Amino acid sequence: MKTRSCIGLVCLTLLVAGCATGYGKKGWRFGYSDHQIDQNTFVVSFDANAYTPQPKLQTYVLLRCAEVVSEAGFDYFIIVEASDTGKSIPIVMPGSSTSYTTGDASGYASTYGNMTYGSASGSATTQTTSTPGYAFNVRLPGSTVMIKAFHGKKPDDNPMAYDAR
């Protein structure tokens, strides 16, 4: 039993991890984008889905910064500005209702010649159960950084300086 629980937990973990945004150029909604401001200044952004943890997002941003700087022929970069560009989007789940109707009926009929006479009576009861809708927010993480790129050796005394290799 214990082995089956462990296997189930591993499968669930792999399934959830597989839902995180992958690294790649921004398509319809998620991924990186970047543009150059001047000769050595770049802006890099990454938008992710709700299953992407913040540390993975930060890794993706730094990886893209390193790629941009290397492609432009620089050796290291310094983050000069960083901002959280994540969004919260509301999700609204509709409510529902279910109704049950029960009833009874009774009656009689009498025939006189070629005529039939009768009467009927009855009652019905309807019971409705309602479940209200609800709303919640989903957080879509995002990050944008402005970087300056430089040639030479990365300074050891600046914690915001990263080697592009």
C-alpha positions in Angstrom: 0.0 0.0 0.0 2.8 2.4 0.9 4.6 1.7 -2.4 1.4 2.5 -4.4 1.0 5.8 -2.5 4.6 6.8 -3.3 4.1 5.9 -7.0 0.9 7.9 -7.0 2.6 10.9 -5.5 5.5 10.8 -8.0 3.0 10.6 -10.9 1.0 13.5 -9.5 4.2 15.6 -9.1 5.3 14.9 -12.6 1.8 15.8 -14.0 1.7 19.1 -12.2 5.4 19.9 -13.1 4.5 19.2 -16.7 1.9 21.9 -16.6 4.4 24.7 -16.0 5.2 27.1 -18.9 8.1 25.8 -20.9 11.0 28.0 -22.0 10.5 29.6 -25.4 9.6 32.6 -27.4 6.3 34.2 -26.5 3.5 32.8 -28.5 -0.2 33.5 -28.0 0.1 34.1 -24.2 3.3 32.7 -22.5 7.0 32.8 -23.0 9.8 35.4 -23.4 10.0 38.6 -25.4 12.8 41.2 -25.6 13.9 44.3 -27.4 16.9 46.5 -27.5 16.6 50.1 -26.2 20.1 51.4 -27.2 23.5 50.0 -27.9 23.9 48.1 -24.6 20.4 48.3 -23.0 17.8 45.6 -23.4 14.4 44.8 -21.9 13.5 41.2 -21.3 10.1 39.9 -20.2 8.7 36.5 -19.5 5.0 35.7 -18.9 4.0 32.3 -17.5 0.9 30.3 -16.7 -0.4 29.8 -13.2 1.4 26.4 -12.8 4.9 28.1 -13.1 6.6 28.7 -9.8 8.3 32.0 -9.2 11.9 30.5 -9.0 11.4 28.9 -12.4 10.2 32.2 -13.9 13.2 34.0 -12.5 15.5 31.3 -14.0 13.8 31.8 -17.4 14.3 35.6 -17.3 18.0 35.3 -16.4 18.5 32.6 -19.1 17.0 34.9 -21.7 19.0 37.9 -20.5 22.2 35.8 -20.9 21.2 34.7 -24.4 20.4 38.2 -25.5 23.7 39.6 -24.2 25.7 36.8 -25.7 24.0 37.1 -29.1 24.8 40.9 -29.0 28.5 40.1 -28.4 28.7 41.2 -24.8 30.2 39.3 -21.8 28.1 40.2 -18.8 25.0 42.1 -17.8 23.7 44.1 -14.9 20.1 44.2 -14.0 19.3 47.9 -13.6 15.5 47.6 -13.1 13.2 44.7 -12.4 9.4 44.6 -12.0 6.8 42.1 -11.3 4.4 42.1 -14.3 2.2 39.3 -13.1 -1.5 39.5 -13.5 -4.5 38.2 -11.5 -7.4 37.1 -13.6 -10.8 36.4 -12.2 -12.4 33.1 -12.8 -16.2 32.8 -12.3 -17.8 29.4 -11.9 -21.5 29.4 -12.5 -24.0 28.2 -10.0 -26.5 25.4 -10.6 -29.9 24.3 -9.5 -31.8 21.0 -9.6 -35.5 20.5 -9.3 -37.5 17.4 -8.4 -41.3 17.3 -8.9 -43.5 14.6 -7.3 -47.2 14.3 -7.6 -50.3 12.2 -7.4 -53.5 12.1 -9.2 -56.9 10.3 -8.9 -60.0 10.3 -10.8 -63.1 8.4 -12.0 -65.1 8.0 -15.1 -68.6 7.0 -15.8 -70.1 6.1 -19.1 -73.8 6.7 -19.9 -74.6 5.5 -23.4 -72.1 6.9 -25.7 -71.0 9.7 -23.3 -68.3 9.5 -20.7 -68.2 11.8 -17.6 -65.6 12.0 -15.0 -63.5 14.1 -12.7 -59.8 14.1 -11.6 -57.9 15.7 -8.8 -54.3 15.8 -7.9 -51.4 17.7 -6.5 -47.7 18.2 -7.2 -44.8 19.4 -5.2 -41.5 20.7 -6.6 -38.4 20.9 -4.5 -35.4 23.0 -5.9 -31.9 22.8 -4.6 -29.6 25.7 -5.6 -25.8 25.9 -5.4 -24.5 29.4 -5.8 -21.6 30.2 -8.2 -18.3 31.5 -6.9 -15.4 33.5 -8.1 -11.7 33.3 -7.5 -8.5 34.9 -8.8 -5.7 33.0 -10.7 -2.2 34.5 -10.6 -0.3 34.5 -13.8 3.3 35.3 -12.9 5.4 37.6 -15.1 8.6 39.5 -14.8 10.3 42.3 -16.8 13.9 43.4 -16.4 16.0 46.1 -17.9 19.6 45.2 -18.3 22.9 46.9 -19.3 25.4 44.7 -21.2 29.2 45.1 -21.0 32.4 43.7 -22.3 35.1 42.2 -20.0 35.1 40.4 -16.7 32.0 40.6 -14.5 32.6 42.7 -11.4 32.7 40.6 -8.3 31.3 43.3 -6.0 27.9 43.7 -7.8 25.3 41.1 -6.9 23.1 42.2 -9.8 25.9 41.5 -12.3 25.7 38.1 -14.2 28.1 36.4 -16.5 26.4 35.8 -19.8 28.1 32.4 -20.2 
